Each structure stands twice: as C-alpha cells, then as structure tokens.
Amino acid sequence: MLLYSLFKQLTSPQKKTQNIAVERENNYFRDSSFKAKLVGKILDTASLKVRLTVGIAGVAALGMGGLAVWTSMRMQHILVSTNKENMKYIATRFPQDVKIYSEMIPLEEGAKRAIASLSTTDKLIWIKDAEGNITAKSQTLNTPEIGDTLLAVQNVPLIPQVQDLHGSYWLMCATPLQVNGINLGQLYLAHNITRDQVMFLNLMRSLAAATIIAIATMTAIIAFYIDRSMQPLKKISQLTATISADKLDQARISLEQAPSEVKELAETVDGMLIRLSDSWGHQRELLSNVSHELRTPLTIISGYIQSILRRSDNLSEMQTEALKTAASEADRTVQLLQDLLDLARLDSDRMQFQLEPIILNDLLHEVVGMAKQYSARIITLDLKPDIIAIKADSHRLKQVLLNLIDNAVKYSEPATPITLKLNRENDRAIIQLCDRGVGIPLQQQGRIFERFFRVDESRNRAGGTGLGLSIVKTLVEGMAGNITVRSQLNEGSTFTLSFPAQ
C-alpha cells in the first residue's frame, strides 16, 4: 500500500473524460442555464471589461449630458434675453409716447394711442389703475380667448418671465407707469413666444435623443475597443486552458501585437511553463526509473515465493496461505509497476506504435483464444461475414482487448457470458465488448478512464491498480481510435472501440 500511495502521488491524473451518458444527463441543465450564464457574463460586475466600459462610458455620458444641459440653458437664455430687451425698450419708450400724445389730447387718450402704436399681434399692452381696473389695452385683448387668459394672470413680476398659459407661452412683466408726475397705475407687457418656445422644446427633445444615441453608440464603441484591447489576455487564458501535462514542453504563448504589459505577462507565463515542463519531466523520469528498478527485485521475489510454494510439502497450512498471499501481492505490484512503466513511456512519447493493416475478424478470434487460456468464462464472438480491416498495432490492440476482457471478468458473475462484437458503421470499424456485470454508476462513468480511479470498492471483486482503463484509452487514442462506455447498474457494461476502417 505504501508503494501504491507513492506512485499515486507521482502520477498526475488526466483530464476528466466526458462520455455519452453523462453528457446526455447534463444537456438539459446546460441548455436551461445558457441564457442565464450569458447574461451573467455580460453583466458581471467583477469583469475588468465591464468595469472599464461602465467607468469610461459613465464619465463620457456625464460630460455629454452636462454639455447638452449647458447648451439648452444657453439657448433658453438667448431666446428669452432677446425678447426681454425688446420688452425693456417698449417699457422705456411707452411713457415718452404717452407724454407726446398728451400734449395734443387727454392723458387717457394718449395712453390708448401709445398702446395702439406699440402693440402687435404678438406684443400686447394694457394698463391697470390703482384700483385694478383696466384703463387701456391692446385691441387683441378684446378677443376672449386671449384677453381672458392674460388679464386673469395675477402677480405679474417686474422682471420678464415666461408663463405657460394653457399651452401658450408668454413673456410677461409689469412696471409702474408715471407720466408728467401723474401715476397712471401699472403697465403690463406680454410677448407671445409660443412658436419660438415650441421650436426650442422640439430642439431640446432632438438634442436629448441625439445625446442618448451618441452615448449608446459611444458605449458600444468603447466596449468594442476594450474587448479588442483585451483579446491578448483572452488568448492567454484560452491557451493556458488547453495546456495538458504531456504537452508542457510544446506550450508557448506568442503575442505579436499586444501591449507591453501583456507581453511581459506572456513571457512570465512562458517561463512558468518551462519550469513546469522541467519539473514534470523529472517526475516522469523518476517514476520510470523507480518502476524499472523495483520491478526486477519484485519479480525475483515472486519467483522465489512460487518456487517455495512448489516445494511446500513441509509447510503448514498457515505458512502456505501466507506465501500465496505474498505471491499474489508481489504479482499485483509487478503488474502495477509494468502499468506505470507503460504510462511513463506513453507520456514521454517513447512508446512506438507499429501501425499495419490488420484484419479484425482474425485478430478477435486470436484474442478470444488467448483469453480462454487463463479464464474459464464463456466468451462469445458476434462477427459479421464481411471482412473488416483497420490500420493499428496488433500487439497493442491485443493488449487493449485482453485488458477489457480481464476487466469484464472481474466485474461480472462467473456464470454470465462475455460477448465480443464486430461491425462496420460507415467508414468506422466498431468493436464492442459486453458483459452482464454489476455495472458502473452513472456519476462515475465519466471518471473510469482516469488514472488510479476505481469504482466503489463494494462493487470491486478483484481489486486492481486503477491504471488498466487509463492505459487502454491512451493506447486506443495513440492508434487514432476512441473508446466510450455505456453501463447500467446490475445489467452490465458495454465498451465501444472505434477505428477508421480500411
């Protein structure tokens, strides 16, 4: 167990393999949460892209919004100021005109004449005496629609101000009126600026809409620019996400057009990968050396134990049982070391595949014959009459099939048969190994090809190193094939090998 723990620490587990059954189970959850994940990614407040976009767009929006408000205020000021100056001119000239007219006609008639000369359809004038009675007014004020609205306004300010009167905009003010030292009451001035005000409000609406569109466009441009600027970081993330332990020596990050800070980060990551590659190489070398050095003495020990057992006439039953246990553990440890050596060769690309055309029909007959030599199990062949050939390493393919058969023997009842099937689907040769064993739990089917992973010990009749299926998968993929598993508890498992057919 100590040796097993040592090699388990030295050997890094491969990436989890997803199979068809687990993938189907997770499809529903992935589809139902895709939109939520997408929205969450876009609105992720912890994202640097979101923070930069919101920050820059917020400052820009504040600046453009402030400019729009200042522009509207200035335009309103210019619009009102022009009309205020005109009203001040009328308020200053009116007493002079009344004085001139009063030299020829009575003062009241002179005020009426002055109102008539200075009034237009948009500029209206009226006078109220000290009691609040209207003594003179513009002719237009006789129209009920206009007169009732303007004459009813109370508390008209001394400084001209805009009044919204039932949808019409009037600039109104009031000033004391004295002519020749006589107080004639209050002079009221009203200028209709509805047309100008409506134009101003429409312009403001257009300006507000343009500002919003400009802010939205600018935000999109900023987001696009930030996204483009962060592409080197995304590239680093994508490259590092695809790096595996067996390709550390080949993994390098190359960024030609990137900011100097990002290039510095890429160089740092490259340096880290080089150190990891060296460390992983030393670890694999240590694993290979330790496995090789331990295999020979353990093989010798196993041989001596077997020799003693063959001459066990003078041994007690307890001694014989102890030696059998020691021999079994020695053989198991030797097999573990052999598996570790195979994995070390595969990891370091030192295992060569002798690929050659192979007729699978003949090879499966040979494999079944070999399997029956060490197992009394019923192994049946289900072959199509067609000849199916592939290009593979016959020795390694036999190793794969024998390993799978041995695995089926361990995890199924002695009375149940094991079936080996061969057929062709399109341009693929399909080999299936079926048993009627205990099956594999669904949640564990995605991990059975990991190194040192073993199914629940309560279902494991024969133990094992947990390396067999990992080696099988690596060998199959090394011959351009792939392997999957489909299993149900208490009904059995089916391992499917697929290779390009010749």
C-alpha positions in Angstrom: 0.0 0.0 0.0 2.9 2.4 0.7 4.3 1.7 -2.8 0.8 2.3 -4.3 0.5 5.6 -2.5 3.9 6.7 -3.7 3.1 6.1 -7.3 -0.3 7.6 -7.0 1.3 10.9 -5.8 3.9 10.7 -8.6 1.4 10.2 -11.3 -0.9 13.2 -12.1 -4.5 12.3 -13.1 -5.5 13.0 -16.6 -8.3 15.4 -17.5 -11.8 14.1 -16.8 -13.3 12.3 -19.8 -16.9 13.0 -20.6 -18.9 10.1 -22.1 -22.2 10.0 -23.8 -24.3 9.0 -20.9 -23.1 11.8 -18.6 -23.3 14.3 -21.5 -26.9 13.4 -22.1 -27.7 13.8 -18.4 -26.1 17.3 -18.3 -27.6 18.6 -21.6 -30.8 19.7 -20.1 -29.1 21.8 -17.3 -26.7 23.3 -19.8 -29.4 24.4 -22.2 -31.7 25.7 -19.5 -29.0 27.8 -17.9 -27.2 29.0 -21.1 -29.1 32.3 -21.3 -28.7 33.0 -17.6 -24.9 32.3 -17.8 -24.6 34.6 -20.9 -26.5 37.4 -19.2 -24.4 36.9 -16.0 -21.2 37.0 -18.1 -22.2 40.2 -19.8 -23.3 41.9 -16.6 -20.5 40.5 -14.4 -19.5 43.5 -12.2 -16.3 41.7 -11.3 -15.2 41.7 -15.0 -12.5 44.1 -15.9 -14.2 44.7 -19.3 -17.5 45.6 -17.7 -15.8 47.9 -15.1 -13.8 49.8 -17.8 -16.7 50.1 -20.1 -19.1 51.4 -17.4 -16.4 53.7 -16.0 -15.4 55.3 -19.3 -18.9 55.4 -20.7 -20.2 56.9 -17.4 -17.6 59.7 -17.5 -18.3 60.3 -21.2 -22.1 60.3 -20.6 -21.7 62.7 -17.7 -19.7 65.0 -19.9 -22.0 64.9 -22.9 -25.1 65.2 -20.7 -23.6 68.2 -18.9 -22.8 69.7 -22.3 -26.4 69.1 -23.5 -27.8 70.7 -20.4 -25.5 73.7 -20.6 -26.4 74.1 -24.3 -30.1 74.1 -23.6 -29.7 76.6 -20.8 -27.7 78.9 -23.0 -30.2 78.6 -25.9 -33.1 79.3 -23.4 -31.2 82.3 -22.1 -30.5 83.7 -25.6 -34.2 83.2 -26.6 -35.5 85.0 -23.5 -32.9 87.7 -23.4 -33.7 88.9 -26.9 -37.3 89.3 -26.1 -36.5 90.8 -22.7 -34.5 93.6 -24.3 -37.4 94.3 -26.7 -39.8 94.5 -23.7 -37.5 96.8 -21.8 -37.3 99.0 -24.9 -41.2 99.2 -25.0 -41.4 99.8 -21.3 -38.9 102.7 -21.6 -40.5 104.2 -24.7 -44.2 103.9 -23.7 -44.2 106.8 -21.1 -42.4 109.1 -23.6 -45.0 108.3 -26.3 -47.9 108.9 -23.9 -46.3 112.2 -22.9 -46.0 113.3 -26.5 -49.7 112.3 -27.3 -50.9 114.0 -24.0 -49.7 117.4 -25.4 -52.4 117.2 -28.0 -55.1 115.0 -26.5 -56.1 114.0 -22.9 -53.7 111.7 -21.0 -56.0 108.7 -21.1 -56.5 109.0 -24.9 -52.7 109.5 -25.3 -52.1 106.2 -23.4 -54.5 104.4 -25.8 -52.8 105.9 -28.8 -49.4 104.8 -27.5 -50.7 101.2 -26.9 -52.2 101.1 -30.4 -48.9 102.2 -31.9 -46.7 99.8 -30.0 -48.9 96.7 -30.0 -48.7 93.9 -32.5 -50.5 90.5 -32.6 -47.6 89.0 -30.5 -46.9 92.0 -28.3 -49.8 93.1 -26.1 -50.0 96.0 -23.6 -52.6 97.0 -21.0 -52.8 99.4 -18.1 -54.4 99.0 -14.7 -55.1 101.8 -12.4 -54.5 101.8 -8.6 -57.9 100.0 -8.1 -57.0 97.3 -10.5 -59.3 98.5 -13.3 -58.1 98.2 -16.9 -58.0 101.7 -18.3 -56.4 100.9 -21.7 -55.5 97.7 -23.6 -54.4 96.4 -26.9 -57.1 95.6 -29.4 -56.2 91.9 -29.5 -57.0 91.6 -25.8 -60.7 92.1 -26.7 -60.6 88.5 -28.0 -62.0 86.4 -25.2 -59.6 83.5 -25.8 -56.5 85.7 -25.4 -57.9 88.5 -23.2 -59.4 86.3 -20.5 -56.2 84.3 -20.3 -53.8 87.2 -20.0 -55.8 89.6 -17.9 -56.5 87.0 -15.3 -52.9 86.5 -14.5 -52.1 87.7 -11.0 -48.7 88.8 -9.5 -47.0 89.6 -12.8 -43.3 90.0 -12.0 -41.3 93.2 -12.6 -38.6 91.2 -14.4 -39.9 89.5 -17.6 -40.6 85.8 -17.1 -42.0 83.0 -19.2 -45.6 81.9 -18.3 -47.2 78.7 -19.6 -50.8 79.7 -20.2 -52.9 76.7 -21.4 -50.2 75.6 -23.9 -49.2 79.1 -25.0 -46.0 80.6 -23.8 -46.0 84.3 -22.9 -43.1 86.5 -21.7 -44.8 88.9 -19.2 -43.7 91.7 -16.9 -45.3 94.7 -15.1 -43.8 98.1 -14.3 -45.2 101.3 -12.6 -46.4 103.9 -15.1 -46.0 107.7 -14.4 -46.4 110.4 -17.0 -45.9 114.1 -16.1 -45.7 113.2 -12.5 -49.2 111.5 -12.6 -49.4 107.9 -11.6 -51.4 106.0 -14.2 -51.1 102.6 -12.4 -49.3 99.6 -13.7 -48.1 99.0 -17.3 -48.4 95.3 -18.3 -46.4 93.9 -21.2 -46.9 90.4 -22.7 -45.0 88.9 -25.6 -46.2 85.7 -27.3 -43.2 83.4 -27.7 -45.1 80.2 -28.3 -43.7 79.5 -31.7 -40.1 80.1 -30.5 -40.6 78.1 -27.3 -42.1 75.2 -29.2 -39.2 75.2 -31.6 -36.9 75.4 -28.6 -38.6 72.4 -26.9 -38.5 70.3 -30.1 -34.8 71.2 -30.5 -34.2 70.1 -26.9 -36.0 66.8 -27.5 -33.9 66.2 -30.6 -30.8 67.2 -28.7 -31.7 64.8 -25.8 -32.4 62.0 -28.3 -29.2 62.7 -30.1 -27.3 62.7 -26.8 -28.7 59.4 -25.8 -27.9 57.8 -29.2 -24.4 59.3 -29.0 -23.9 57.9 -25.5 -25.2 54.5 -26.6 -23.0 54.5 -29.7 -20.0 55.7 -27.8 -20.6 53.0 -25.1 -20.7 50.3 -27.8 -17.6 51.6 -29.4 -15.8 51.8 -26.0 -16.9 48.2 -25.2 -15.7 47.0 -28.7 -12.4 48.8 -28.2 -11.9 47.4 -24.7 -12.8 43.9 -26.0 -10.3 44.2 -28.8 -7.7 45.5 -26.3 -8.3 42.6 -24.0 -8.0 39.9 -26.8 -4.4 39.2 -25.9 -5.5 38.4 -22.3 -8.3 36.2 -23.6 -5.8 34.4 -25.9 -3.5 33.8 -22.9 -6.5 32.4 -21.0 -7.5 30.1 -23.9 -4.0 28.9 -24.5 -3.4 28.0 -20.8 -6.8 26.3 -20.6 -5.8 23.8 -23.3 -2.3 23.0 -21.9 -2.0 19.5 -20.7 0.7 17.9 -18.7 2.1 15.8 -21.6 2.4 18.9 -23.8 4.0 21.4 -21.4 7.3 21.3 -23.4 5.4 22.5 -26.5 3.2 25.1 -24.9 4.3 28.6 -25.7 2.3 31.9 -25.8 3.1 34.0 -28.8 1.7 37.5 -28.9 2.9 39.8 -31.7 0.5 42.7 -31.4 -0.1 43.3 -27.7 0.6 46.0 -25.1 4.0 45.7 -23.4 2.4 44.8 -20.1 0.6 41.9 -21.7 3.7 40.7 -23.5 5.5 40.8 -20.1 2.8 38.7 -18.6 3.0 36.2 -21.6 6.8 36.0 -21.1 6.2 35.3 -17.4 3.7 32.5 -18.2 6.1 31.0 -20.7 8.8 30.9 -18.0 6.4 29.2 -15.6 5.5 26.6 -18.3 9.2 25.9 -18.9 9.7 25.3 -15.2 6.6 23.1 -15.0 7.8 21.1 -18.1 11.1 20.5 -16.5 9.5 19.5 -13.2 7.1 17.2 -15.0 9.9 15.7 -17.0 11.9 15.0 -13.8 8.8 13.5 -12.2 8.2 11.1 -15.2 11.8 10.2 -15.2 11.8 9.4 -11.5 8.6 7.4 -12.0 10.1 5.4 -14.8 13.4 4.8 -13.0 11.7 3.8 -9.8 9.3 1.5 -11.6 12.1 -0.1 -13.5 14.4 -0.6 -10.5 11.6 -2.1 -8.3 10.2 -4.4 -11.0 13.3 -6.6 -11.2 13.7 -7.4 -7.5 10.0 -7.9 -7.1 9.9 -10.3 -10.0 12.8 -12.2 -8.3 10.9 -12.2 -5.0 7.8 -13.5 -6.7 9.8 -16.2 -8.4 11.3 -17.4 -5.2 7.9 -17.5 -3.5 6.5 -19.5 -6.3 9.4 -21.9 -6.1 8.9 -22.3 -2.3 5.2 -23.0 -2.9 6.0 -25.7 -5.4 8.1 -27.4 -2.7 5.5 -26.8 0.1 5.4 -30.4 1.4 7.0 -29.4 4.7 5.0 -26.2 5.2 2.0 -25.8 7.4 -1.4 -24.7 6.1 -0.9 -21.2 7.6 2.5 -20.8 6.1 1.3 -21.9 2.6 -1.6 -19.4 2.8 0.8 -16.6 3.8 3.1 -17.4 0.9 0.2 -17.4 -1.5 -0.9 -14.0 -0.3 2.7 -12.7 -0.6 3.0 -14.1 -4.1 -0.4 -12.6 -5.1 0.6 -9.1 -3.8 4.0 -9.4 -5.4 2.4 -10.2 -8.8 0.0 -7.4 -8.3 2.8 -4.9 -7.5 4.8 -6.1 -10.5 1.7 -5.5 -12.7 1.3 -2.1 -11.2 5.0 -1.3 -12.0 4.5 -2.5 -15.5 1.5 -0.3 -15.9 3.4 2.6 -14.6 6.2 2.0 -17.0 3.7 1.8 -19.9 2.2 5.1 -18.8 5.6 6.7 -18.4 6.5 5.6 -22.0 3.2 6.9 -23.3 3.6 10.3 -21.5 7.1 10.7 -22.8 6.2 9.5 -26.4 8.7 6.7 -26.1 6.2 4.0 -26.9 6.2 3.4 -30.6 3.2 2.1 -32.5 3.9 -0.4 -35.3 0.8 0.5 -37.4 0.0 -2.0 -40.1 -3.1 -3.3 -41.8 -5.0 -5.8 -39.5 -8.0 -8.0 -40.3 -10.1 -7.6 -37.1 -12.0 -10.8 -37.7 -8.8 -12.9 -37.4 -7.4 -10.8 -34.5 -10.6 -11.2 -32.4 -10.6 -15.0 -32.9 -7.0 -15.0 -31.6 -7.8 -12.7 -28.6 -10.7 -14.9 -27.6 -8.5 -18.0 -27.8 -5.8 -16.3 -25.6 -8.5 -15.1 -23.1 -9.9 -18.6 -22.7 -6.5 -19.9 -21.7 -6.5 -18.1 -18.4 -10.2 -17.8 -17.7 -13.0 -20.4 -17.7 -15.5 -17.8 -18.6 -17.8 -18.1 -21.7 -16.6 -15.6 -24.3 -18.7 -15.5 -27.4 -17.9 -13.8 -30.7 -20.6 -11.9 -32.8 -19.0 -11.3 -36.2 -20.4 -10.1 -39.5 -19.5 -12.1 -42.5 -17.8 -9.1 -44.1 -14.0 -8.8 -43.6 -13.2 -5.6 -41.6 -9.7 -4.2 -41.6 -8.0 -1.3 -39.9 -4.5 0.1 -39.5 -3.2 -0.4 -36.0 -0.6 -2.0 -33.8 -1.7 -5.7 -33.4 0.3 -6.2 -30.2 -1.2 -3.1 -28.6 -4.7 -3.8 -29.8 -4.5 -7.3 -28.3 -3.3 -5.7 -25.0 -6.3 -3.4 -25.1 -8.8 -6.2 -25.8 -7.3 -8.6 -23.2 -7.4 -5.7 -20.6 -11.1 -5.1 -21.3 -11.9 -8.8 -21.1 -10.0 -9.1 -17.8 -11.9 -6.1 -16.6 -15.2 -7.8 -17.6 -14.2 -11.0 -15.8 -13.5 -9.1 -12.6 -16.8 -7.2 -12.6 -19.3 -9.9 -13.6 -20.6 -13.2 -12.2 -18.7 -16.4 -13.3 -21.9 -17.9 -14.9 -22.5 -14.9 -17.2 -21.0 -14.8 -20.7 -18.9 -12.0 -22.2 -19.6 -11.0 -25.8 -17.3 -9.5 -28.3 -19.0 -7.9 -31.3 -17.6 -6.5 -34.6 -19.3 -4.5 -37.2 -18.8 -1.6 -39.5 -20.7 1.7 -39.4 -20.0 3.9 -42.5 -16.2 4.4 -42.5 -15.6 3.2 -38.9 -14.8 -0.2 -37.6 -16.7 -0.8 -34.3 -15.6 -3.3 -31.6 -17.9 -3.8 -28.7 -17.2 -5.8 -25.5 -20.4 -6.5 -23.5 -20.7 -8.1 -20.0 -23.6 -8.6 -17.6 -21.8 -7.5 -14.5 -22.6 -5.1 -11.7 -22.4 -2.1 -14.0 -21.0 1.4 -13.3 -22.9 4.2 -11.5 -23.8 7.0 -13.9 -21.9 9.6 -11.8 -18.7 7.5 -12.1 -18.8 6.7 -15.8 -17.1 9.9 -16.7 -14.1 9.1 -14.5 -13.3 5.4 -15.1 -10.6 6.3 -17.6 -8.7 8.4 -15.0 -5.5 7.1 -13.5 -5.9 5.4 -10.2 -9.7 5.8 -10.3 -11.6 2.7 -9.2 -15.3 2.1 -8.9 -16.8 1.8 -5.5 -14.8 -0.8 -3.5 -18.0 -2.6 -2.5 -18.6 -3.5 -6.2 -14.9 -4.3 -6.8 -14.5 -8.1 -6.5 -10.9 -8.4 -7.6 -9.3 -5.1 -6.7 -6.9 -3.6 -9.2 -4.5 -0.7 -9.7 -6.9 1.7 -11.3 -4.5 2.1 -14.3 -5.8 -0.5 -16.7 -8.6 1.6 -18.4 -6.3 4.6 -18.4 -3.7 2.7 -20.4 -6.4 1.3 -22.6 -7.7 4.8 -23.5 -4.2 6.1 -24.2 -3.3 3.1 -26.4 -6.6 3.4 -28.4 -6.1 7.1 -28.9 -2.5 6.5 -29.9 -3.8 4.3 -32.8 -6.3 7.1 -34.0 -9.3 5.4 -32.3 -11.6 6.3 -29.4 -13.3 4.5 -26.6 -16.6 5.1 -24.9 -18.6 3.2 -22.2 -22.3 2.7 -21.7 -23.4 1.0 -18.5 -26.4 0.4 -16.2 -26.3 -0.9 -12.6 -26.8 -4.6 -12.2 -27.3 -5.0 -16.0 -23.8 -4.8 -17.3 -21.4 -2.5 -19.3 -20.5 -2.1 -23.0 -17.2 -0.7 -24.0 -17.1 0.5 -27.6 -13.9 0.9 -29.6 -14.0 2.8 -32.9 -11.2 2.9 -35.5 -11.1 4.3 -39.1 -11.8 1.3 -41.4 -9.5 0.5 -44.3 
